[in-house]
Amino acid sequence: MSHNLTETAAGLRDKIRRNVGEVGVGGTMRRAAEVVLRKVFGRKSAAQRQAHAFDLKYGTDTSGTIEPASMDIPRGSVAHAKRYQTAIVEVFMEILKDLSVQSEKFVFIDLGSGKGRALMLASQFPFKEIIGVELSADLHDVACRNIQIYKKQEPVSCEIRSVCADASRFDIPLEPIVFYLFNPFDEQVMNAVLANIESSLQTLHRDIYIAYLKPVCRKSFDESRFFTIEHDADRYVIYKSSPAARTAAITR
């Protein structure tokens, strides 16, 4: 009997070590609490089923999906918005590693940043600044809370902030930029966003990269004379400002 108990204890210790390695001490404690709650109250809630390892590790709220009709965005914008879906950690990190840039020289901007997971993940690279642009005030507020929770647990070398604004009218910093988009809008808004970026390039030419995940509206970027394809993967495309953009800035 004591031998069986020893084996059980050893197995439990191994499981705890694996969990700590995956989601940290806090995440392990939350997982343990969920197990107890399931024992007492039955199966997981919808929120628990959708919780990602990132949220379990940090105690943030970035998981799940939200349809545009459920967002607090202006009525005229609902038809052009895509549902909220957060950054896929593995794919996002792959994208940033594929970028051939010196992060410390660039500002990172997530257009349609939602609850801010991509902003927090981007802080693992030494960007000059990290900015999220989100139209929904509710999602923006959640992102601000998430950033504060995250910063208490991870060393962050630059400012991370969420801005509640229309991405097509956002005042773009006149610095080298990495834009990130995860299928946030339809073609009409995407064209307006692209026009805003192109106008900024005409004001001052500099290196601008656009990392576009799930590129449903990629035709707009493919046909832009201001950008060329830097990397074309199965799930995303990376664009870089082209020599034509430099010429346009000089002759303006």
Backbone torsions as a table, in degrees:
resi	resn	phi	psi	omega
1	MET	NA	-44.9	-179.8
2	SER	-65.9	-32.7	177.6
3	HIS	-62.8	-43.4	178.6
4	ASN	-63.2	-39.5	178.9
5	LEU	-65.4	-37.1	178.5
6	THR	-64.3	-42.8	178.2
7	GLU	-63.1	-41.6	179.7
8	THR	-63.1	-43.0	179.5
9	ALA	-64.2	-40.1	179.1
10	ALA	-64.8	-41.4	178.3
11	GLY	-64.0	-38.7	178.9
12	LEU	-65.8	-41.1	178.2
13	ARG	-61.6	-41.9	179.2
14	ASP	-63.5	-41.2	-180.0
15	LYS	-64.3	-40.2	179.4
16	ILE	-65.0	-42.5	178.7
17	ARG	-60.3	-43.3	179.2
18	ARG	-62.1	-43.4	-179.4
19	ASN	-64.8	-41.6	179.0
20	VAL	-62.9	-39.3	178.3
21	GLY	-64.9	-34.3	-177.1
22	GLU	-81.6	-47.4	-170.6
23	VAL	-128.4	8.6	177.8
24	GLY	79.5	176.1	-177.5
25	VAL	-65.6	-46.7	-179.2
26	GLY	-60.8	-43.9	179.1
27	GLY	-64.3	-37.5	178.2
28	THR	-63.5	-41.8	178.8
29	MET	-64.4	-38.6	179.3
30	ARG	-68.0	-38.8	176.7
31	ARG	-61.9	-42.5	179.6
32	ALA	-62.2	-40.5	178.8
33	ALA	-63.8	-38.8	179.0
34	GLU	-63.9	-38.8	178.2
35	VAL	-61.6	-45.2	179.3
36	VAL	-62.0	-44.1	-179.7
37	LEU	-62.5	-38.5	178.3
38	ARG	-65.2	-36.7	178.6
39	LYS	-64.0	-38.5	-175.5
40	VAL	-83.3	-44.7	-170.8
41	PHE	-110.1	-3.0	178.8
42	GLY	103.0	-152.7	-171.1
43	ARG	-68.8	166.8	-177.3
44	LYS	-62.1	151.9	170.3
45	SER	-75.7	167.8	179.4
46	ALA	-60.1	-41.2	-179.5
47	ALA	-63.4	-40.9	179.3
48	GLN	-66.0	-38.6	-179.4
49	ARG	-65.2	-31.6	-176.4
50	GLN	-89.7	-11.9	-175.8
51	ALA	-61.0	130.3	-179.1
52	HIS	-93.8	158.6	179.6
53	ALA	-55.3	-33.6	178.6
54	PHE	-59.3	-46.5	-179.8
55	ASP	-69.0	-37.0	177.8
56	LEU	-63.9	-35.4	-179.2
57	LYS	-71.2	-43.8	-172.1
58	TYR	-103.8	-12.7	-176.0
59	GLY	77.3	22.0	179.4
60	THR	-89.8	175.3	178.5
61	ASP	-127.1	88.1	179.8
62	THR	-126.0	-2.6	-172.9
63	SER	-85.7	173.4	175.3
64	GLY	90.1	178.6	176.0
65	THR	-128.9	149.6	178.8
66	ILE	-136.0	125.8	179.0
67	GLU	-76.0	149.6	-178.0
68	PRO	-53.9	-37.5	-178.3
69	ALA	-63.9	-20.3	-179.9
70	SER	-94.4	-0.2	-179.5
71	MET	-93.4	153.1	178.3
72	ASP	-90.1	66.4	178.0
73	ILE	-116.5	157.0	-178.4
74	PRO	-52.2	141.8	-175.4
75	ARG	-54.1	-39.0	-179.0
76	GLY	-69.8	-13.8	-178.3
77	SER	-96.7	-15.4	-175.1
78	VAL	-58.6	-42.8	-176.9
79	ALA	-64.7	-21.1	-176.2
80	HIS	-100.6	-7.0	-177.1
81	ALA	-88.9	151.9	172.8
82	LYS	-103.9	160.0	-177.7
83	ARG	-65.1	150.8	177.0
84	TYR	-71.0	126.7	171.5
85	GLN	-145.0	132.1	-169.4
86	THR	-83.5	167.0	-179.8
87	ALA	-58.7	133.6	173.3
88	ILE	-82.8	113.8	-169.4
89	VAL	-53.1	-52.0	-175.4
90	GLU	-62.2	-43.5	-178.8
91	VAL	-69.2	-41.4	179.8
92	PHE	-60.2	-45.9	-179.7
93	MET	-65.1	-34.9	176.5
94	GLU	-63.1	-41.7	179.4
95	ILE	-61.4	-48.4	-176.9
96	LEU	-66.8	-32.6	177.4
97	LYS	-71.9	-26.9	178.1
98	ASP	-77.0	-16.0	179.2
99	LEU	-74.4	123.1	-178.8
100	SER	-90.6	64.7	-177.4
101	VAL	-130.2	157.3	169.4
102	GLN	-90.1	101.5	-171.4
103	SER	-52.5	-36.0	-175.6
104	GLU	-65.0	-12.9	178.6
105	LYS	-97.1	-2.1	-172.2
106	PHE	-121.1	149.1	167.6
107	VAL	-93.2	135.5	177.1
108	PHE	-100.3	127.5	-179.6
109	ILE	-129.9	122.2	176.0
110	ASP	-99.8	114.5	178.8
111	LEU	-91.5	116.4	-172.2
112	GLY	84.2	53.8	-166.8
113	SER	-82.2	-8.5	173.8
114	GLY	55.5	-127.7	-176.1
115	LYS	-86.0	-0.8	167.9
116	GLY	93.1	12.3	-178.7
117	ARG	-62.0	-41.6	-179.7
118	ALA	-61.0	-34.4	179.3
119	LEU	-64.3	-42.8	-179.5
120	MET	-69.3	-40.4	177.7
121	LEU	-64.1	-38.9	-179.3
122	ALA	-63.5	-23.7	-179.0
123	SER	-69.5	-8.5	174.8
124	GLN	-76.3	-6.3	174.6
125	PHE	-113.9	149.4	-173.5
126	PRO	-82.7	57.6	177.4
127	PHE	-67.3	156.2	178.0
128	LYS	-65.8	-39.5	-179.1
129	GLU	-158.6	152.7	179.7
130	ILE	-128.2	122.9	-175.1
131	ILE	-128.0	133.3	171.9
132	GLY	-108.4	137.8	179.0
133	VAL	-117.9	115.5	-174.1
134	GLU	-135.8	130.4	-178.1
135	LEU	-76.7	-34.2	-178.7
136	SER	-76.2	121.8	179.2
137	ALA	-65.3	-36.2	179.7
138	ASP	-64.3	-47.2	179.5
139	LEU	-65.6	-38.3	176.6
140	HIS	-58.5	-44.9	-180.0
141	ASP	-62.7	-41.7	177.8
142	VAL	-62.4	-42.6	179.3
143	ALA	-60.3	-43.6	179.5
144	CYS	-60.5	-42.2	177.9
145	ARG	-65.6	-43.2	179.9
146	ASN	-60.1	-42.9	-179.2
147	ILE	-61.3	-42.2	179.4
148	GLN	-64.7	-41.7	178.1
149	ILE	-62.5	-44.3	-177.6
150	TYR	-64.9	-42.9	-176.1
151	LYS	-66.9	-21.9	177.2
152	LYS	-74.5	-16.4	-175.4
153	GLN	-113.9	-21.0	-177.3
154	GLU	-125.9	138.5	175.0
155	PRO	-69.2	127.5	-178.7
156	VAL	-120.6	125.1	-172.4
157	SER	-90.3	-7.7	-178.3
158	CYS	-140.3	172.2	178.3
159	GLU	-73.3	133.9	172.2
160	ILE	-118.5	127.3	179.7
161	ARG	-147.4	151.1	174.3
162	SER	-107.9	136.1	179.5
163	VAL	-117.4	129.7	177.0
164	CYS	-88.5	103.3	-173.5
165	ALA	-160.3	164.6	174.5
166	ASP	-81.0	120.0	-175.8
167	ALA	-60.4	-30.1	-177.9
168	SER	-75.6	-13.7	-179.6
169	ARG	-119.2	7.7	-177.6
170	PHE	-63.3	136.0	180.0
171	ASP	-78.6	101.8	-171.6
172	ILE	-76.5	128.2	177.9
173	PRO	-61.1	143.9	-179.6
174	LEU	-87.6	60.0	-179.5
175	GLU	-137.7	163.8	172.4
176	PRO	-58.1	137.1	-171.3
177	ILE	-136.0	143.7	164.9
178	VAL	-110.4	112.8	174.1
179	PHE	-91.4	142.0	175.0
180	TYR	-124.3	132.0	177.6
181	LEU	-134.9	130.5	176.0
182	PHE	-116.0	76.4	177.8
183	ASN	41.8	58.0	-173.5
184	PRO	-85.4	-25.9	-175.4
185	PHE	-140.8	172.0	176.9
186	ASP	-83.2	-177.4	-174.2
187	GLU	-62.8	-38.1	-177.5
188	GLN	-61.2	-48.5	179.4
189	VAL	-70.6	-37.9	-179.5
190	MET	-60.9	-39.2	177.7
191	ASN	-63.6	-37.9	178.0
192	ALA	-68.1	-39.2	177.0
193	VAL	-63.0	-46.2	179.5
194	LEU	-61.6	-42.2	178.6
195	ALA	-60.7	-38.0	177.8
196	ASN	-64.7	-41.4	178.6
197	ILE	-67.6	-43.2	179.1
198	GLU	-62.1	-39.5	178.1
199	SER	-62.5	-39.0	178.3
200	SER	-65.1	-38.5	177.5
201	LEU	-65.2	-34.8	178.2
202	GLN	-70.3	-30.6	176.4
203	THR	-68.7	-45.1	178.6
204	LEU	-150.6	115.0	177.7
205	HIS	-73.8	133.0	172.8
206	ARG	-159.0	172.3	179.3
207	ASP	-70.3	122.0	173.2
208	ILE	-128.5	128.6	176.0
209	TYR	-111.7	143.0	175.0
210	ILE	-122.9	113.9	177.3
211	ALA	-99.7	110.4	-170.6
212	TYR	-114.8	105.7	179.5
213	LEU	-91.1	138.3	-173.7
214	LYS	54.5	65.1	-169.5
215	PRO	-79.3	69.2	-179.4
216	VAL	-61.4	-36.2	-177.5
217	CYS	-105.7	33.6	-174.5
218	ARG	-65.4	-21.8	-179.3
219	LYS	-54.3	-38.6	-179.8
220	SER	-60.0	-41.7	-179.3
221	PHE	-78.1	-38.4	178.9
222	ASP	-59.2	-34.6	-175.9
223	GLU	-92.6	-4.8	-179.5
224	SER	-73.1	131.5	177.9
225	ARG	-78.0	-6.3	-179.3
226	PHE	-89.3	-11.2	-176.2
227	PHE	-135.2	148.4	173.0
228	THR	-123.5	156.8	180.0
229	ILE	-77.5	122.4	178.3
230	GLU	-92.1	-38.6	-178.3
231	HIS	-154.4	128.2	-178.2
232	ASP	-120.2	103.6	-178.6
233	ALA	-105.3	178.3	-177.7
234	ASP	-63.7	-38.8	-172.1
235	ARG	-110.0	-10.0	-176.8
236	TYR	-152.8	162.4	176.6
237	VAL	-129.7	139.1	174.9
238	ILE	-113.4	125.1	178.9
239	TYR	-109.7	153.7	176.4
240	LYS	-131.6	143.9	178.1
241	SER	-58.1	138.4	-170.0
242	SER	-100.4	168.1	174.9
243	PRO	-57.5	-30.1	178.6
244	ALA	-61.5	-33.3	178.4
245	ALA	-67.1	-37.4	177.5
246	ARG	-63.4	-44.4	179.5
247	THR	-61.9	-41.7	-179.8
248	ALA	-63.1	-37.2	-179.6
249	ALA	-69.3	-37.8	-178.3
250	ILE	-69.3	-40.7	-173.7
251	THR	-88.1	-4.2	-177.4
252	ARG	-65.7	NA	NA
